């Protein structure tokens, strides 16, 4: 090719680059909201914030710009403006602003969402000071681990320095139960990360998996192994995650996410930001109980375990008036309404039967008898009342807090491996071959055998431990092994 042809090619390339640059510029400007600032959108004074942050924090700016807030003209000042009485306010280029945008701030526009979140399980996530988990973190681990670990999911009380800004020890923090300077609890950005505040992001299981993960609450791992999780990954492009109206079975039907089951709508159920409203079992404590829900007129709510007295609407409870009482059956019905958007009644009924059976098995065969033995050891003075100062307490802690929770959550979310191998298998293994040997070490063989005879022997599921495995069953397994692996395979 000659020099003239090469020049023409270069000119064409430059022209194409110019067009691309022009289109990019037009596209960028097109993303700004139309209309007049202050009239059609936002506080006009906020334009200065936008202009400055576009150059100082371009990533933050573009996230805001492409969000629904940005497209509808809600600007920095609309959310970050602070009142004179706000202790977390400070002067910033002529404006009094706050770094923290609390749920109370968001409630200026999102009233329904705030009311549903306020008082829910999520909003109480930061109230962990009196928990065994927090004791382990603060004392056995150390405050730095709690600050960068526990508090980043649960939330913590944000401290404000003399300059009106959050202290580095307590900020950043987007824990779901964060205790804010204005007294509100929670963090909307735990699920709707700033500054995009995306619906789609909040609907993905990965968002929930930031906190619902690990040895004691592996919901994201359970979800990923379930049929629901498999279908979601295979058909994520069919999920319509950005849809304003996101109704299961109508706007999408490939698979549910965590948000689908716990928060979103179906044809028979409205959406809610109260993440615990559809939960009928509590799977967190050593022994699970079905739970009723009591809502109060101050926005707070609390659970009442099955069998305990329930207040009535209009009664006074905890300094407020009862506005609604949901039985555990009603809570379950709400969840079943979501399931029925895609499943027949028989499938839903079968799932709950299998789930209930696993929880009952864990409760009756393992949790209740071990808890009774631990109570007897404490009553007799064999162990102290202080937690975690004896090995047997650590063993029991991990049986219920880790393996027991995994089994229960596995069954609740259709995760077979977590129900059995990571769950009840480990509950059984550690009961028989860690807890019982340690019981004999702590209490002595005679007392241990007495306690086991009182609390374990009456339970049919423990027959094999006291009487040995059934010889006919062993022989059947032996034959199956030898057919598959050869004679003498099962020693």
C-alpha positions in Angstrom: 0.0 0.0 0.0 1.1 3.5 -0.8 1.6 6.5 1.6 -1.6 8.1 0.4 -3.7 4.9 1.3 -2.1 4.8 4.7 -2.9 8.4 5.3 -6.5 7.8 4.3 -6.7 4.9 6.8 -5.3 7.0 9.6 -7.8 9.9 8.8 -10.7 7.4 8.8 -9.5 6.0 12.2 -9.2 9.5 13.7 -12.7 10.3 12.4 -14.1 7.2 14.0 -12.4 8.0 17.3 -13.8 11.5 17.1 -17.3 10.2 16.6 -16.9 7.7 19.4 -15.7 10.5 21.7 -18.6 12.7 20.7 -21.1 9.9 21.3 -19.5 9.2 24.7 -19.8 12.9 25.6 -23.4 13.0 24.5 -24.2 9.8 26.4 -22.6 11.2 29.5 -24.6 14.5 29.4 -27.8 12.6 28.5 -27.5 10.8 31.8 -28.0 14.0 33.7 -31.6 14.8 34.7 -33.5 17.2 32.4 -35.2 20.3 33.6 -34.3 23.2 35.9 -32.5 22.6 39.1 -34.6 23.5 42.1 -37.8 23.5 40.1 -37.8 20.1 38.3 -35.3 18.4 40.5 -33.3 18.7 43.7 -32.0 21.6 45.8 -30.3 24.0 43.4 -27.5 24.6 45.9 -26.6 21.0 45.5 -25.3 21.7 42.0 -22.1 22.9 43.6 -21.7 19.6 45.4 -22.2 17.7 42.2 -19.7 19.8 40.2 -17.0 19.4 42.8 -17.5 15.7 43.4 -17.5 15.0 39.7 -13.8 16.0 39.6 -12.8 15.0 43.2 -14.5 11.6 43.3 -15.4 10.7 39.8 -16.3 7.1 40.6 -18.7 8.2 43.3 -20.2 10.9 41.0 -20.9 8.4 38.2 -22.5 5.9 40.5 -24.8 8.7 41.7 -25.3 10.0 38.2 -26.5 6.6 36.8 -28.7 5.9 39.8 -32.4 6.6 40.0 -31.6 9.3 42.5 -29.3 11.0 39.9 -31.7 10.6 37.1 -34.5 12.1 39.2 -32.4 14.9 40.4 -31.9 13.9 44.0 -28.4 15.4 44.7 -25.8 15.3 47.4 -27.3 18.1 49.5 -30.8 16.6 49.5 -29.4 13.6 51.4 -26.4 14.9 53.3 -27.8 18.3 54.5 -27.6 18.5 58.3 -29.7 20.5 60.7 -28.2 22.8 63.3 -29.3 20.3 66.1 -27.6 17.3 64.4 -24.5 16.4 66.4 -22.9 14.7 63.4 -23.2 17.9 61.3 -20.2 20.1 60.3 -19.5 23.0 58.0 -18.4 22.1 54.5 -17.8 24.7 51.8 -20.6 26.9 53.1 -23.1 24.1 53.9 -23.8 22.2 57.1 -23.7 18.5 56.1 -23.4 15.1 57.7 -21.3 12.1 56.4 -23.9 9.7 57.6 -27.2 9.3 55.8 -29.4 7.4 58.3 -32.6 5.5 57.7 -34.4 8.4 59.3 -32.9 10.7 56.6 -34.0 8.2 53.9 -37.5 8.2 55.5 -38.1 11.7 54.3 -39.0 10.1 51.0 -39.1 6.3 51.7 -41.7 6.3 54.6 -43.1 2.8 54.0 -39.7 1.2 53.7 -38.5 2.9 56.9 -41.6 1.9 58.9 -41.2 -1.7 57.9 -37.5 -1.9 58.6 -37.7 0.0 61.9 -38.0 -2.5 64.7 -37.4 -5.5 62.5 -34.8 -8.2 63.0 -32.4 -6.3 60.7 -32.7 -3.1 62.6 -31.8 -4.9 65.9 -28.6 -6.4 64.4 -26.4 -4.0 66.4 -27.8 -5.1 69.7 -25.2 -7.8 70.3 -23.5 -6.6 73.4 -25.2 -9.1 75.7 -24.6 -12.1 73.3 -22.2 -15.0 73.7 -21.0 -14.2 70.2 -19.9 -10.7 71.3 -18.3 -12.1 74.5 -16.2 -14.4 72.3 -15.2 -11.6 70.0 -14.4 -8.9 72.6 -12.7 -11.1 75.2 -11.4 -14.2 73.6 -10.6 -12.4 70.3 -10.2 -8.7 70.8 -11.9 -5.4 70.1 -10.1 -4.8 66.8 -11.5 -8.1 65.5 -15.0 -7.2 66.6 -14.7 -3.7 65.0 -13.5 -4.9 61.6 -15.5 -8.2 61.8 -18.7 -8.5 63.8 -19.7 -4.8 63.6 -19.4 -4.6 59.8 -22.4 -7.0 59.5 -24.3 -6.4 62.7 -23.6 -2.7 62.9 -22.3 -0.7 65.9 -22.9 2.6 67.6 -21.3 5.4 65.6 -19.3 7.8 67.7 -18.9 11.4 66.6 -15.8 13.4 67.2 -15.5 17.0 68.3 -15.3 17.9 64.6 -18.8 16.5 63.9 -17.4 13.6 61.9 -17.5 9.9 62.7 -14.5 8.6 64.5 -12.2 6.3 62.5 -12.7 3.5 65.1 -16.5 3.4 64.2 -16.5 4.5 60.6 -16.9 3.3 57.9 -19.7 1.0 58.9 -22.7 -0.2 56.9 -23.8 -2.9 59.4 -27.5 -3.7 59.0 -28.3 -2.7 62.6 -26.0 0.3 62.9 -27.0 2.7 65.7 -26.9 6.2 64.2 -26.3 9.5 65.9 -29.9 10.6 65.3 -31.1 7.5 67.2 -32.3 5.5 64.3 -31.2 2.0 63.8 -30.0 0.4 60.6 -28.2 1.1 57.4 -30.1 1.3 54.0 -26.7 1.1 52.3 -26.1 -2.4 53.8 -28.3 -3.7 50.9 -28.5 -0.7 48.5 -24.8 0.2 48.3 -24.0 3.9 47.8 -24.2 5.7 45.6 -26.1 3.7 43.0 -28.7 2.5 45.6 -29.6 -0.3 43.2 -32.7 -2.4 43.4 -31.0 -5.1 41.4 -28.1 -5.3 43.7 -30.4 -5.6 46.8 -32.2 -8.4 45.1 -29.2 -10.5 44.4 -28.3 -13.3 46.8 -24.6 -12.1 46.9 -25.7 -9.0 48.7 -27.2 -11.0 51.5 -24.2 -13.4 51.4 -21.9 -10.6 52.7 -23.2 -11.4 56.2 -25.2 -14.6 55.9 -22.2 -16.7 55.3 -19.8 -18.9 57.2 -19.8 -21.7 59.8 -22.7 -20.5 61.9 -25.1 -19.0 59.3 -24.2 -20.3 55.9 -27.3 -19.2 54.1 -25.5 -18.1 50.9 -23.6 -21.5 50.7 -26.9 -23.4 51.3 -28.7 -21.2 48.6 -25.9 -21.8 46.1 -26.1 -25.6 46.4 -29.9 -25.6 46.4 -32.0 -26.0 43.2 -33.0 -22.4 43.6 -29.4 -21.2 43.5 -28.5 -23.4 40.6 -31.4 -22.1 38.5 -30.7 -18.5 39.5 -27.1 -18.7 38.2 -28.2 -20.5 35.0 -31.0 -18.0 34.2 -29.8 -14.8 35.9 -30.4 -12.9 32.6 -34.2 -13.8 32.9 -34.5 -12.4 36.4 -35.6 -8.8 35.6 -33.6 -7.6 38.6 -34.0 -3.9 37.6 -37.8 -4.1 37.3 -39.7 -1.5 39.4 -42.5 -4.1 39.8 -40.8 -7.3 40.8 -43.6 -9.9 41.4 -42.6 -13.5 41.6 -44.3 -15.7 39.0 -45.3 -12.6 37.0 -42.2 -10.4 36.3 -39.8 -13.4 36.7 -40.2 -17.1 37.3 -36.8 -18.7 36.7 -35.8 -18.8 40.4 -36.2 -17.0 43.7 -33.5 -15.0 45.5 -33.3 -14.3 49.2 -35.2 -11.1 48.6 -38.0 -13.0 46.8 -38.7 -15.2 49.8 -38.2 -12.8 52.7 -39.1 -9.4 51.2 -40.5 -9.3 47.7 -44.0 -9.7 46.3 -46.0 -12.5 44.8 -49.5 -12.5 43.4 -50.8 -13.4 46.9 -48.4 -11.3 49.0 -47.2 -7.7 49.1 -43.6 -6.6 49.4 -42.1 -5.7 52.8 -38.8 -4.4 54.3 -39.5 -6.4 57.4 -37.2 -9.3 56.7 -38.4 -11.5 59.5 -42.1 -11.3 59.1 -42.4 -14.5 57.1 -40.2 -16.6 59.5 -42.1 -19.2 61.5 -39.1 -21.0 63.3 -36.2 -19.4 65.1 -33.1 -21.3 63.9 -30.5 -19.3 65.9 -30.7 -20.6 69.5 -29.6 -23.9 71.0 -33.2 -25.2 70.8 -35.5 -24.0 68.0 -39.0 -22.8 68.7 -41.9 -21.6 66.5 -42.4 -17.9 67.0 -45.3 -15.5 67.0 -44.8 -11.8 66.1 -46.1 -8.8 68.1 -46.0 -5.4 66.5 -46.2 -2.1 68.5 -47.4 1.4 67.7 -44.0 2.8 68.3 -42.6 0.8 65.3 -41.0 -1.8 67.5 -41.8 -5.5 67.5 -40.8 -8.7 69.3 -41.2 -12.5 69.0 -43.1 -14.7 71.4 -42.2 -18.4 71.3 -45.1 -20.9 70.8 -46.8 -21.8 74.0 -46.1 -18.6 75.8 -49.0 -16.1 76.5 -49.7 -13.8 73.6 -51.0 -10.2 74.1 -54.0 -8.9 72.2 -54.3 -5.9 69.9 -54.7 -2.9 72.1 -52.8 -4.3 75.1 -49.8 -2.4 76.5 -46.5 -4.1 76.0 -43.0 -2.6 76.6 -44.4 0.9 77.0 -46.4 0.8 73.8 -49.7 -0.4 72.4 -50.0 -3.7 70.4 -51.2 -3.0 66.9 -50.9 -6.5 65.3 -50.3 -10.0 66.4 -49.1 -12.6 63.8 -49.2 -16.2 64.9 -46.4 -18.5 63.6 -49.0 -20.1 61.3 -49.8 -16.7 59.8 -46.1 -16.0 59.3 -45.7 -19.3 57.6 -48.7 -18.7 55.4 -47.1 -15.4 54.2 -44.0 -17.3 53.2 -46.1 -20.1 51.6 -47.9 -17.4 49.5 -44.5 -16.6 48.0 -43.7 -20.3 47.3 -47.1 -20.8 45.6 -46.2 -18.2 43.0 -44.1 -21.0 41.3 -44.9 -24.2 43.2 -48.1 -26.3 43.8 -49.6 -26.6 47.2 -48.3 -30.2 47.5 -44.7 -29.2 46.9 -44.9 -26.4 49.5 -46.6 -28.7 52.1 -44.0 -31.4 51.5 -41.1 -28.9 51.9 -42.4 -27.7 55.2 -43.0 -31.2 56.5 -39.4 -32.2 55.7 -38.1 -29.0 57.2 -40.1 -29.4 60.4 -39.0 -33.0 60.7 -35.3 -32.0 60.6 -35.8 -29.3 63.3 -37.7 -31.7 65.5 -35.0 -34.4 65.0 -32.3 -31.9 66.0 -34.3 -30.6 68.9 -35.5 -33.8 70.4 -32.5 -36.2 69.8 -29.6 -33.8 70.4 -30.3 -30.3 71.6 -32.8 -30.9 74.4 -30.9 -33.8 76.1 -27.5 -32.1 75.8 -28.9 -28.8 77.2 -30.5 -30.7 80.1 -27.1 -32.4 80.9 -25.3 -29.1 80.8 -27.9 -27.6 83.1 -27.4 -30.5 85.5 -23.6 -30.1 85.4 -24.0 -26.4 86.3 -26.5 -27.1 89.0 -24.3 -29.6 90.7 -21.2 -27.3 90.5 -19.4 -29.7 88.2 -18.9 -26.8 85.8 -19.0 -23.1 86.5 -21.7 -20.7 85.4 -19.2 -18.7 83.4 -19.3 -19.5 79.7 -16.3 -20.8 77.7 -14.0 -21.6 80.7 -14.3 -25.3 80.2 -13.8 -27.5 77.1 -17.2 -29.1 77.3 -18.9 -25.7 76.9 -17.0 -25.1 73.7 -18.0 -28.5 72.3 -21.7 -27.8 73.1 -21.4 -24.3 71.7 -20.2 -25.6 68.3 -22.8 -28.4 68.3 -25.7 -26.0 68.4 -24.2 -22.7 67.2 -22.4 -24.2 64.2 -23.4 -27.7 63.1 -27.0 -27.4 64.5 -27.6 -24.2 62.8 -26.2 -25.5 59.5 -28.5 -28.5 59.7 -31.6 -26.4 60.4 -30.8 -23.7 57.8 -29.9 -26.5 55.2 -33.4 -28.0 55.7 -35.1 -24.6 55.6 -33.5 -23.7 52.2 -33.4 -27.1 50.5 -29.6 -27.6 50.8 -29.1 -31.3 51.3 -25.4 -31.3 51.9 -25.7 -28.7 54.7 -28.6 -30.5 56.2 -26.6 -33.7 56.5 -22.8 -33.7 56.0 -22.2 -30.2 57.3 -25.1 -30.4 59.6 -26.6 -33.4 61.4 -23.7 -35.7 60.6 -21.4 -33.3 62.5 -23.9 -32.8 65.3 -24.0 -36.6 65.8 -20.2 -37.1 65.4 -19.4 -34.4 67.9 -22.1 -35.5 70.3 -20.9 -39.1 70.5 -17.2 -38.7 70.1 -16.5 -35.3 71.6 -19.2 -34.3 74.0 -19.8 -37.7 75.7 -16.0 -38.4 76.2 -15.6 -35.0 77.7 -18.6 -35.5 79.9 -17.0 -38.6 81.3 -13.8 -36.7 81.8 -15.5 -33.8 83.6 -18.1 -35.7 85.7 -16.5 -39.1 86.0 -17.7 -42.3 84.3 -20.4 -43.2 86.8 -22.1 -39.8 86.9 -21.8 -39.4 83.1 -23.4 -42.8 82.6 -26.2 -41.8 85.0 -26.8 -38.5 83.1 -26.8 -40.3 79.8 -29.2 -43.0 81.1 -31.6 -40.2 82.2 -31.4 -37.9 79.2 -30.2 -40.0 76.3 -31.4 -43.6 76.8 -35.1 -42.9 76.7 -34.7 -41.5 73.2 -35.1 -44.3 70.6 -32.6 -42.6 68.2 -29.8 -43.3 70.7 -30.5 -47.1 70.9 -27.5 -47.8 68.6 -25.1 -46.1 71.0 -26.2 -48.1 74.0 -27.0 -51.4 72.3 -24.8 -51.4 69.2 -25.7 -51.2 65.5 -28.3 -53.7 64.2 -26.4 -56.8 62.9 -28.9 -57.3 60.1 -28.4 -53.8 58.9 -24.6 -54.1 59.0 -24.8 -57.4 57.0 -27.0 -55.7 54.4 -24.4 -52.9 54.1 -21.6 -55.4 53.9 -23.2 -57.2 51.0 -23.8 -54.0 49.1 -20.2 -52.9 49.6 -18.8 -56.2 48.4 -21.0 -56.2 45.3 -19.6 -52.8 44.4 -16.0 -52.9 45.7 -15.2 -56.6 46.0 -15.1 -59.2 48.8 -13.8 -57.9 52.1 -14.2 -54.3 51.1 -16.0 -53.5 54.4 -13.6 -54.4 57.2 
